[in-house]
Structure formats: C-alpha cells, structure tokens
Amino acid sequence: MVSTLVPAIGFGIVTASILAVAGVGFTLQFGVTNILNLAYGDIMTAAAFVAYLVTSAGLSVWLALAAGAAFGSVFSVLLNRFVYTPFVRRGTRLFGMIIVTIAVSLIIQNSLLAIFGANFFSLQMPRPASVTTAGMVFTTAQLGIIGIAIAAMLAIHLLLRYTKLGKAMRATATDPELARSCGIATDRVIDLAWAISGALCGLAGVILVINVTSFTDTTGAQFLIPIVAVAVLGGIGQPYGAMLAALVIGIASELAAAIFSPEYKDVVAFVILVAVLIARPQGILSEVATGKEVAA
Amino acid sequence: MSVAWQFYISTVLVYLGVDVIACWGLNLQFGVAGLINFAFIIFQAAGAYTAAVLTLGPAIPAAKGGFQQYVGGAHWPFPLPILAAGVVGGLLALLVGSFGIRRLRSDYEAMVMLVVSLIATSVVTNQVGLVNGPNGLALVPKPLASIVSLSPIGYQWLFVGITAGVCVCVYWLVHIVTSSPLGRTLRAVRDNEQAAAALGKNVTGLRMIAFVLGGVIAGISGAILVEFISAWSPGSWLYPETFVYFTAVIVGGLGNNLGVMVGALLVPVVFLEATRFIPQFGPPGFIDALQWIVVGVLALVFLWFWPRGVIPERRRRFPPAAEGEEAQPLMPAKAGR
C-alpha cells in the first residue's frame, strides 16, 4: 500500500505545482478585474501549441516555456482590451460577461482545432532521466516543473507584498472606486493584472503538456475542473489561498488515482468543490451580497 | 415531393421540435429566472439515457452476445419512457441545484455548472457499466414501431406528429409558468434579487423551481431525440452543445417563448443544417470547427448589437394609478365610501 502511496504523493506534488501556477493566475486576474474568464483553460491550450511549434522547430524547452508565457500574457491583455473591456463599457454585466467568456473559449478552442486538426500532440524534448528521492520517483522534467512553480509563486509573493504595483493590485481588488480616488491608475493596474495572469496561464499550459504524454485542443478546457476547484477552495481572488488549495487538491487527486483509479482524479477535485459550496459558501456570495460589479 | 426530400424534411422537423422544447426549458431557467445553467445539456442527456434504457429492455450479458451494458433496463410501453425521462431530468436538477443554486454570484454559478457538465461527461465515459461508456447506447427500438404498420416514410411523419404533440404540451406548460404570478415573481428575482427578497420572496426556492422545471423539459427533449435517432453517446452531449442552445435563446430573445422558438429555428436548425449543403473542404473536422467558431461569433455579435434578441421580451406595463386617485389604502377608512 505504502509502496504505491508514496510515489502518488510525488505525482501529487507535480500536479500541485501545475495547479498552483494555473490557479494563482486564474484567481489573481479575477480578484483584480472581477471578470470570471472561462476562456482561461483554452488560453493554456493555445500557449501549449505555441510551445509545440517552438520545440518542433528544434529549439529548447526553456525557450518554449518563455514563448508560452509571453504568448499567454500578450494574448490575455489583447483579449481584455479588445473584447472584454468593450463589452463591459457597453454595459454588459456579470450575467452577460460569462456568456462572452465562454463564447471566446469556444472560438479559441475551435480555432486551434481548425489550425492543428484533431490529433494528439506532444512536445519534442529530450527523454528526461529519472531521479529517486525519499521513495518518490521524479523525472528531471518534473523536477523542473516543481522548480518553475516554486519560482513563480515566490515571484508573485514578492510582487504582491513588496512592490507598489502589488499594493495597487490589492487595492484595486478590494475596491476599484476607492483605489481610483486615491490616484491609482486602475486601468494600468488591470492591464498589468491581465499580463501577469496571462503569463502564469501560458506557463501553466506549457508545464501541463510537459507533464502529460500527449495533448489535444481540449486539454486546457478539461483542466478547468481542478483550476475552478482550487480557486473556490482557496477563496476566489485569493492568491495565497489558491497556492494552499493547489497543494491539497493536487495531492488528494493523485492519491485517489493511486487508491481507486486514474479516472477519479477530477472527481476528487469536483467533490472538494461541492463540499466547499455546501459547507462554506461565504467567500462566494451573490453579487448583491458583496455589492461588486465588473471593473474595467 | 420525392421520398428522399420527405425523409430529410421530416428529420429536420423532429430536430427542430427537440431544439424548440430544449430552448423553452433553457429559457425558463436562463431567460425567465436568470440562471446561467452551463450544464443544461446533461439534463437532456439524462433524459435520453433514461428513455433509451427503459425502451431497450434488460441488458444482455456479453457472454450471451450482448454488446452494450447498462443499469436498470426495462421494456416500458411508449409514452412512459418519455415521462420517466422528464422525472429523471427533474430529479437530477434537484440534486445539482442542491449545491449549485445557493445564492451564488451568477458567474460563479455558471462556472460551477460548467464544471458539473465536464465532470458528468468524464464520469459517464469512464464508468462503462453505467450506460456503456464512450460507445453509448445504440439500437434503441422506435416507439410504436411494432404496433403500427407504416412505411418508413409514414413512420417518419408519425414521429413528426408525436414531436409536435409534445411541443404543444411543453409550450402549454411554459406559457402557464411564464404568464402566471410565479413567472412574474421569477422575473422579479431575475431583475432585482434584493428587492424580491425584501418583499418576502424565497429567492433560492423560486430559482430552484425554475431550475427543476427546466430540467424536466430538458429530459423530455432528450427522450424524444433518442427515441428518434435510436442511439446516444457522450459525444452528443459535450458542454459546447449547451452553448448552441444559449446562442439560440439569446438570438431569439431572452424571456420570450415565441422569440426562443425563432431562435431554435435559426441557430441549431437553419444555421447548422446549412453547412450540409456547402461542399466539403479542408481536413476532416475542419468544417465542424468553423461551425463552432461561427456560433461563438454569432453569440458575441448578438450580445453586442441586439442583446435582447430578434423578438425581445415584451415590456410588461401595469396601468398607472388614475389622476386624483391616490394609492388606495389597504383597508378603507369608512365602509360606506
């Protein structure tokens, strides 16, 4: 039993790393802009395809990571500038924005399908060696993923705690009106929030497909299940909560995969989501209760 | 009219009927009650599986030549599987609503529903014993086919009649709900939740009623569809399918039953059938992908230019108090006035 559970915890840490990057990006952008972006998973897939193109051209995986993150960042900013913000300015409220984001999600997903076709893809990279630590077996690629996630989380922590931008972001997340009155250029803060969250999203897309053997146009959309679970468990808009939640859900889902069967991975994330909704929905009260509307 | 054309037109009419029924169900939830149910398609799927299993009869084990496995097979006579599908759709809505409809912000609610849809597909695909996993159910006997002796084309038109009959019943139901005080209260909850709650309306309970009724109607639409095409698999109810219905409701006119009917005619039928007549090009799946892109763009265009749809919801006016006639006191001061 233990012999299967310890390696499962190892896998759990890898999954948690990917989830942490994706979940923090998702929740950070949501906290600042108050737009729930259901296209997030599909931007991850698009970044994965960018990385696929880079590695297929014979360039290194590191370059692919950078390209994926840059793509996610630029794409998210443009998406907000040219689609989401105009809709908000035109008076589309939360109710309509959610339809806008899912429409964008379908458009991205099917554009990828139209361009690349319905195949399985995998990144071209050197076969990684395996390393055994404390009964857990990692490939060097997986160790890289863990390292990248830790670095990204540390960077987000430093950004939010110790920079003016981080402070401005937290202020905008708490009360955009008040932040604007205090002389914070909320427009710029929101742009930067999309840029940072987009970079995390792109990075998460690439490390997700480094970890799995193959991916398709729906890989990112499917990954939305644990991302949403992480965001809700961590408290929507709470980056630190998301980091912790990623660890919990990552390890719990891999343990379930080892004990029952791999199909139960997402089910665990789902059960946690439902449990939070039933037991502790305070963090996610209705818009009337919280009095928040979309910011743009 | 040649037989081929009759066949095609009758088939499209049945699809139209199914889409109209489903859109009315979604409109009750989305247009009238303001619930963004991105899991709508799973209620249709639940109804379809229920009707299929209750028509197929007990599952034959693989050892005896059975090729599909499922739970709870039975041979129920014709209208019963469809009614059972409605019941199952409603019960599933009650279950999902018990954690999904909790006075959440509408966008969180939508996100939770989307996750419900994704997880339902993954569970049904992986639990092969439940309803035959990814291959789905096939060879569902056609209703009444063994009783009435009709030519294939005659049977097609019989089915069109059955679908039309169900459409009338469902329209009657949604019309009663939307024009009753219940419908008015639901719209009040949609437009101003706080005000409705302040007037003592049970907001969550009311939304739950709309959610369950929508689930029942979705289940019935699935049942009609599966009895007609006699096969059903997870491929037919992926979450983007829900989005087609959302687009139809938005294009037709949120909250307006007639508008929604037009939307169901325009989006799933005219729009998606039209591509049948353009020559195939590109690799396999290319046209499908383009179709989805166009549906997404269509939704965005309508939300931008005509967010109220082609036939907007009727603005309900109530006669203002006449000149000099102040708001009447609840209890007259003098009985003889």
Interface residues (C-beta under 8 A of the other chain):
Chain A: L36 L38 V83 F87 R90 T92 L94 F95 G96 M97 I98 I99 V100 I102 A103 V104 L106 I107 Q109 N110 S111 L113 A114 G117 A118 A221 Q222 L224 I225 V228 A229 V232 I236 S261 E263 D266 V267 F270 L273 V274 L277 I278 P281 I284 L285 S286 E287 V288 A289 T290
Chain B: G34 I36 F38 F99 G100 R102 R103 L104 R105 S106 D107 Y108 A110 M111 V112 L114 V115 V116 L118 I119 S122 V123 N126 Q127 E193 Q194 P240 F243 F246 I250 G282 P283 P284 G285 F286 D288 A289 L290 W292 I293 V295 G296 V297 A299 L300 L303 W304 P307
